[in-house]
Amino acid sequence: MAALWEELFGLQRLGVNDNFFELGGNSLLGIQLISRVRKDFQIELPLNTLFESPSAAGLAAAIAETRLREKEAEEIERLLREIESLSPAELQATLAQELKNE
């Protein structure tokens, strides 16, 4: 992430806690940065994330959190598909087994 910022700002040394806006970042650079993050990390990240987390470390944490939420959503979708594929009898048996295990 810091390397991406260094490239964007044309700097050689950048701290992970340096503030995007204090470095001279503006809305145009912000759009470019978020666009590169989306492309490089293949993640949907809203522009306001940069305003909420204006450092490379903060943005990296936001990416990690977004990825975790995406994985959780994928797992929920998988479980729902699994449940929907069960017959009523299978669903009832599965629920009964889960209640027994508690």
PEVEN-V18731 format. One record per pair of residues at least 12 apart in sequence whose ideal C-beta (glycine too) atoms are under 8 Angstrom apart, sorted by the first residue. I is the first residue (numbers start at 1). J is the second residue. Records with the same first field share a line. If there is no record, write none. Layout:
# PEVEN-V18731
I = J / J
This chain:
# PEVEN-V18731
1 = 16 / 37 / 56 / 57 / 59 / 60 / 63
2 = 14 / 15 / 16 / 56
4 = 33 / 36 / 37 / 40 / 56
5 = 18 / 20 / 23 / 33 / 56
8 = 29 / 32 / 33 / 36
9 = 23 / 24 / 25 / 29
11 = 23
14 = 56
15 = 56
16 = 55 / 56 / 57 / 60
17 = 55 / 56 / 57
18 = 55 / 56
19 = 54 / 55
20 = 33 / 50 / 54 / 55
21 = 54
25 = 54
30 = 47 / 50 / 51
31 = 47
33 = 50
34 = 46 / 47 / 49 / 50
37 = 59 / 63
41 = 63
43 = 63 / 66 / 67 / 70
44 = 66
45 = 62 / 63 / 66
49 = 62
